[in-house]
Amino acid sequence: MAGRPPELLLRFQRRFLAARPLRSLPWPELEESLRADPDSSLLADILHETILHPLCVKYPPSARYRRYFLTELIEKHESTAAERLDELYDALADVLKEEEDLTRCYKSYFLPAGDSVTLSESTAPISEGTTGLVTWEAALHLAQWALHSPGLFRDRTVLELGSGVGFTGIAICKSCQPKTFIFSDCHPRLLRQLRENIRLNGFSPEPCGAQTEPQAQEVAGENCQSPKVIVAELEWGSVTEEQLLALQPDVVIASDVVYDPEINVAFVGVLEKLCTCRADRKPPEVFIACTIRNPDTYQMFQAELDKAGLRWQTIPARDSSDFLYEVLPNVTLLQLFL
């Protein structure tokens, strides 16, 4: 990136590899840079930080997404007096020759320290009867907050309710040094995808109840202790106190679980059971991220908490996003007191 606007290249790289909406990429800033200096080398740099980036080559976003991205990039190029950049047209030709997978794609999310989380996700928000096969906004917000609060997770057992494809948990495992991280969900297809993504990011998921010690893992040239990673099947409506007692969480997290009145009731029911799920009778700390799509549903969730006698408080939002994605105002972080 030498000699180029590093922030501009970084924003293109991170938003592209995470397959963020194309409208969120910094096209106006690119146009401004090209007007000031119609040099095709800037476009070449963007191409190498996106389409030709090693992560994209190995774990590409959908062919459709890459095709639209390249078409837009070529349009910006052709609107300037810059010399022809054959690499752009060659890249588009390569994408057009691909056989497109209409159901699955990869997305890669960079963490503040430079590591990344790569996930296999669905190309559709609702797939195979579940909404859990994609990473939702609340998971990004929860992960950002967690990565700035590593002391809450270090050397502790963390239970995530509704892990989905695993972004938040994998980010915490890579950055916050938990002793044990327990991913959980209930949909069979989702659990298979979750295990695949955990392995994709260098961890070995164990079945719930496995009794093995964490193993040493080399990260960035240093020896560190890799957390024990467990995948548990938890159906909120039928999970028992005995099942939760076996997990012994110190911290419980969840994201984007407040979107349906029936699910609200089941989720609060799990929280009530968690009040007594530790051998020392000390309730776990609980943090959740909620996307408020329907204020009435969110108020019903608060009413369920009040009915169960569970106190809560809002955690102030951070002013900026480490992931360089747009920050949505309708995501709220809560701490619950069991």
C-alpha positions as CSV (number, residue, x, y, z in Angstrom):
1,M,0.0,0.0,0.0
2,A,3.1,2.3,-0.1
3,G,2.4,5.7,-1.7
4,R,-1.4,5.2,-1.7
5,P,-4.1,6.5,0.7
6,P,-3.8,3.6,3.3
7,E,-7.2,4.3,4.8
8,L,-8.9,4.1,1.4
9,L,-7.2,0.8,0.5
10,L,-8.0,-0.6,3.9
11,R,-11.7,0.3,3.7
12,F,-12.0,-1.3,0.3
13,Q,-10.1,-4.4,1.4
14,R,-12.0,-5.1,4.6
15,R,-15.5,-4.3,3.4
16,F,-14.9,-6.3,0.2
17,L,-13.5,-9.4,1.9
18,A,-16.5,-9.3,4.3
19,A,-18.8,-8.9,1.3
20,R,-20.4,-5.8,2.8
21,P,-23.1,-4.1,0.7
22,L,-21.4,-2.6,-2.4
23,R,-23.0,0.8,-1.7
24,S,-21.0,0.9,1.6
25,L,-17.6,0.8,-0.1
26,P,-15.8,4.2,-0.4
27,W,-16.7,4.9,-4.1
28,P,-17.0,8.7,-3.6
29,E,-13.5,8.8,-2.1
30,L,-12.1,6.8,-4.9
31,E,-13.7,9.1,-7.5
32,E,-12.2,12.1,-5.7
33,S,-8.7,10.5,-5.7
34,L,-9.0,9.7,-9.4
35,R,-10.1,13.2,-10.2
36,A,-7.1,14.6,-8.4
37,D,-4.7,12.0,-10.0
38,P,-6.1,9.9,-12.8
39,D,-3.5,7.1,-12.3
40,S,-4.5,3.5,-12.9
41,S,-2.0,2.3,-10.3
42,L,-4.5,3.2,-7.5
43,L,-7.0,0.9,-9.1
44,A,-4.4,-1.8,-9.4
45,D,-3.6,-1.4,-5.7
46,I,-7.3,-1.8,-4.9
47,L,-7.5,-4.9,-7.1
48,H,-4.6,-6.5,-5.3
49,E,-6.1,-5.7,-1.9
50,T,-9.5,-7.2,-2.9
51,I,-9.9,-9.7,-5.8
52,L,-6.3,-10.8,-5.8
53,H,-5.8,-10.8,-2.0
54,P,-4.7,-14.2,-0.8
55,L,-7.8,-14.5,1.4
56,C,-10.1,-13.9,-1.6
57,V,-8.2,-16.3,-3.8
58,K,-8.6,-19.1,-1.2
59,Y,-11.9,-18.1,0.4
60,P,-13.8,-15.9,-2.1
61,P,-17.0,-14.0,-1.6
62,S,-19.8,-15.0,-4.0
63,A,-19.0,-14.8,-7.8
64,R,-22.0,-12.5,-8.1
65,Y,-20.6,-10.1,-5.5
66,R,-17.1,-10.1,-7.1
67,R,-18.7,-9.6,-10.6
68,Y,-20.6,-6.5,-9.5
69,F,-17.6,-5.2,-7.6
70,L,-15.3,-5.5,-10.7
71,T,-17.9,-4.0,-12.9
72,E,-18.1,-0.9,-10.7
73,L,-14.4,-0.7,-10.4
74,I,-14.0,-0.8,-14.2
75,E,-16.7,1.9,-14.6
76,K,-14.7,4.2,-12.3
77,H,-11.6,3.4,-14.3
78,E,-13.2,4.1,-17.6
79,S,-14.5,7.4,-16.4
80,T,-11.0,8.7,-16.0
81,A,-8.2,9.5,-18.4
82,A,-6.0,6.8,-16.9
83,E,-4.3,4.2,-19.1
84,R,-6.0,0.9,-19.7
85,L,-5.6,-1.6,-16.8
86,D,-5.7,-5.1,-18.4
87,E,-5.6,-6.7,-14.9
88,L,-9.1,-5.4,-14.2
89,Y,-10.6,-6.9,-17.4
90,D,-8.7,-10.2,-16.9
91,A,-10.0,-10.5,-13.4
92,L,-13.6,-10.0,-14.6
93,A,-13.1,-12.5,-17.3
94,D,-11.9,-15.1,-14.8
95,V,-15.0,-14.5,-12.5
96,L,-17.4,-14.7,-15.5
97,K,-16.0,-18.2,-16.3
98,E,-16.7,-19.5,-12.8
99,E,-19.5,-21.8,-12.0
100,E,-21.4,-19.9,-9.4
101,D,-22.5,-21.4,-6.1
102,L,-25.9,-19.9,-5.4
103,T,-26.1,-21.1,-1.8
104,R,-22.7,-20.7,-0.1
105,C,-19.9,-18.1,-0.1
106,Y,-17.0,-17.1,2.1
107,K,-16.6,-13.9,4.1
108,S,-13.5,-12.8,5.9
109,Y,-13.5,-10.3,8.8
110,F,-10.3,-8.7,10.0
111,L,-9.8,-8.3,13.7
112,P,-8.2,-5.1,15.2
113,A,-4.9,-6.9,16.0
114,G,-4.6,-8.0,12.3
115,D,-5.8,-11.6,12.6
116,S,-8.9,-12.6,10.6
117,V,-12.0,-14.7,10.9
118,T,-13.1,-16.5,7.8
119,L,-16.6,-18.1,7.6
120,S,-18.6,-20.1,5.2
121,E,-22.0,-18.5,5.1
122,S,-25.3,-18.7,3.2
123,T,-25.9,-16.3,0.4
124,A,-29.5,-15.9,1.6
125,P,-30.6,-14.3,5.0
126,I,-33.0,-17.2,5.5
127,S,-31.8,-20.7,4.4
128,E,-32.9,-24.2,5.2
129,G,-35.4,-23.1,7.8
130,T,-33.0,-20.9,9.8
131,T,-31.7,-17.3,9.9
132,G,-28.5,-18.5,11.6
133,L,-26.4,-19.3,8.5
134,V,-25.3,-15.7,8.0
135,T,-23.5,-13.2,10.3
136,W,-25.9,-10.5,11.5
137,E,-25.0,-6.9,12.5
138,A,-25.4,-7.5,16.2
139,A,-22.7,-10.2,16.2
140,L,-20.2,-7.6,14.8
141,H,-21.1,-5.1,17.5
142,L,-20.9,-7.7,20.3
143,A,-17.5,-8.9,19.0
144,Q,-16.2,-5.3,18.8
145,W,-17.2,-4.6,22.4
146,A,-15.8,-8.0,23.5
147,L,-12.4,-7.4,21.9
148,H,-12.2,-4.1,23.9
149,S,-13.1,-5.9,27.1
150,P,-10.7,-9.0,27.0
151,G,-10.4,-9.1,30.8
152,L,-14.0,-10.3,31.0
153,F,-13.2,-13.4,29.0
154,R,-9.6,-14.2,29.8
155,D,-9.2,-17.6,31.6
156,R,-13.0,-17.9,32.0
157,T,-15.6,-20.3,30.6
158,V,-17.8,-18.5,28.1
159,L,-21.2,-19.8,26.8
160,E,-22.7,-18.3,23.7
161,L,-26.4,-18.8,23.2
162,G,-27.4,-18.9,19.5
163,S,-23.9,-18.9,18.0
164,G,-25.0,-19.0,14.4
165,V,-22.1,-19.4,12.0
166,G,-19.7,-18.5,14.8
167,F,-18.2,-15.1,14.2
168,T,-18.4,-13.6,17.7
169,G,-17.2,-16.7,19.4
170,I,-14.3,-17.3,17.0
171,A,-13.2,-13.7,17.4
172,I,-13.2,-14.0,21.2
173,C,-11.3,-17.3,21.0
174,K,-8.6,-15.6,18.8
175,S,-8.3,-12.4,20.8
176,C,-9.5,-12.7,24.4
177,Q,-7.9,-16.0,25.7
178,P,-10.9,-17.7,27.3
179,K,-10.2,-20.9,29.1
180,T,-13.2,-22.6,27.5
181,F,-15.6,-21.4,24.9
182,I,-18.9,-23.1,24.4
183,F,-20.7,-22.5,21.2
184,S,-24.4,-23.5,21.1
185,D,-27.3,-23.6,18.8
186,C,-30.1,-26.0,17.9
187,H,-30.6,-26.3,14.2
188,P,-28.8,-29.5,12.8
189,R,-27.7,-27.8,9.6
190,L,-26.4,-24.8,11.5
191,L,-24.5,-26.9,13.9
192,R,-22.7,-28.6,11.1
193,Q,-21.8,-25.3,9.5
194,L,-20.7,-24.0,12.9
195,R,-18.3,-26.9,13.4
196,E,-16.9,-26.4,9.9
197,N,-16.2,-22.7,10.5
198,I,-14.5,-23.4,13.9
199,R,-12.2,-25.9,12.1
200,L,-11.6,-23.4,9.3
201,N,-10.2,-21.0,11.8
202,G,-7.8,-23.4,13.4
203,F,-9.7,-24.7,16.4
204,S,-10.8,-28.3,17.1
205,P,-14.4,-28.4,18.4
206,E,-15.3,-31.0,21.0
207,P,-18.7,-32.5,21.7
208,C,-20.4,-31.3,24.9
209,G,-19.1,-33.2,27.9
210,A,-15.6,-34.0,26.5
211,Q,-13.0,-33.8,29.2
212,T,-9.7,-32.8,27.6
213,E,-7.2,-30.1,28.5
214,P,-6.6,-27.1,26.3
215,Q,-3.7,-27.6,23.9
216,A,-0.8,-25.2,23.1
217,Q,-1.2,-23.3,19.9
218,E,1.3,-21.2,18.1
219,V,-0.1,-17.8,17.1
220,A,1.9,-15.0,15.4
221,G,5.2,-16.7,16.4
222,E,4.4,-17.0,20.1
223,N,3.3,-20.0,22.1
224,C,0.0,-19.5,23.8
225,Q,-2.8,-21.6,25.3
226,S,-5.6,-22.3,22.8
227,P,-9.0,-22.4,24.5
228,K,-11.0,-25.6,24.8
229,V,-13.8,-25.2,22.2
230,I,-17.1,-27.1,22.7
231,V,-20.1,-27.2,20.4
232,A,-23.4,-27.9,22.3
233,E,-26.8,-28.5,21.0
234,L,-29.2,-26.4,23.2
235,E,-32.9,-26.1,22.5
236,W,-34.0,-23.2,24.6
237,G,-37.5,-24.4,25.0
238,S,-36.5,-27.8,26.5
239,V,-33.0,-27.3,27.9
240,T,-32.8,-28.5,31.5
241,E,-31.0,-27.0,34.5
242,E,-28.9,-30.2,34.6
243,Q,-27.6,-29.5,31.1
244,L,-26.7,-26.0,32.0
245,L,-25.1,-27.1,35.3
246,A,-22.7,-29.3,33.3
247,L,-21.5,-26.3,31.4
248,Q,-20.6,-24.1,34.3
249,P,-20.3,-20.8,32.4
250,D,-18.7,-17.7,34.0
251,V,-19.9,-15.5,31.2
252,V,-22.9,-15.8,28.8
253,I,-23.2,-13.9,25.6
254,A,-25.8,-13.7,22.8
255,S,-26.5,-11.6,19.8
256,D,-29.6,-10.9,17.6
257,V,-31.8,-13.2,19.7
258,V,-34.6,-10.6,20.4
259,Y,-36.7,-10.7,17.2
260,D,-39.7,-12.8,18.0
261,P,-42.1,-12.9,21.0
262,E,-42.0,-16.6,21.4
263,I,-38.2,-16.7,21.2
264,N,-38.1,-13.9,23.8
265,V,-40.0,-16.1,26.3
266,A,-37.8,-19.2,25.6
267,F,-34.6,-17.1,25.8
268,V,-35.6,-15.5,29.2
269,G,-36.5,-19.0,30.4
270,V,-32.9,-20.1,29.7
271,L,-31.6,-17.0,31.6
272,E,-33.7,-18.0,34.6
273,K,-32.3,-21.5,34.6
274,L,-28.8,-20.0,34.3
275,C,-29.3,-18.2,37.7
276,T,-28.5,-21.5,39.5
277,C,-26.3,-23.3,36.9
278,R,-23.0,-22.9,38.7
279,A,-21.7,-25.2,41.5
280,D,-20.8,-22.1,43.6
281,R,-24.3,-20.7,43.0
282,K,-22.8,-17.5,41.6
283,P,-24.7,-16.5,38.5
284,P,-22.8,-15.8,35.3
285,E,-22.3,-12.4,33.9
286,V,-24.6,-11.9,30.8
287,F,-24.1,-9.6,27.8
288,I,-26.3,-9.5,24.8
289,A,-26.5,-7.4,21.6
290,C,-29.9,-6.7,20.2
291,T,-30.9,-5.3,16.8
292,I,-34.1,-3.3,17.4
293,R,-36.0,-4.0,14.2
294,N,-39.4,-3.7,15.9
295,P,-39.6,-1.5,19.0
296,D,-42.7,-3.4,20.2
297,T,-40.9,-6.7,20.2
298,Y,-37.9,-5.2,22.1
299,Q,-40.3,-3.7,24.7
300,M,-41.9,-7.2,25.1
301,F,-38.4,-8.6,25.7
302,Q,-37.8,-6.0,28.4
303,A,-41.2,-6.9,29.9
304,E,-40.2,-10.6,30.0
305,L,-37.0,-9.7,31.8
306,D,-39.0,-7.6,34.3
307,K,-41.5,-10.4,34.8
308,A,-38.6,-12.8,35.6
309,G,-37.0,-10.3,38.0
310,L,-33.9,-9.9,35.9
311,R,-32.3,-6.4,35.9
312,W,-30.6,-4.9,32.9
313,Q,-28.6,-1.9,31.9
314,T,-27.5,-0.5,28.5
315,I,-23.8,-0.5,27.7
316,P,-22.7,2.7,26.0
317,A,-21.8,2.2,22.3
318,R,-18.4,2.9,21.0
319,D,-17.9,5.9,18.7
320,S,-16.2,4.0,15.9
321,S,-16.0,0.5,14.5
322,D,-12.7,-1.4,14.5
323,F,-13.9,-3.5,11.7
324,L,-14.3,-0.4,9.4
325,Y,-17.9,-1.3,8.7
326,E,-20.9,1.1,9.0
327,V,-22.1,1.4,12.5
328,L,-25.9,0.9,12.8
329,P,-27.7,3.0,15.4
330,N,-30.4,0.3,16.1
331,V,-28.0,-2.1,17.8
332,T,-28.1,-2.0,21.6
333,L,-25.7,-3.8,24.0
334,L,-27.2,-4.9,27.3
335,Q,-25.7,-6.3,30.5
336,L,-28.2,-8.5,32.3
337,F,-28.1,-9.3,36.1
338,L,-29.3,-12.7,37.0
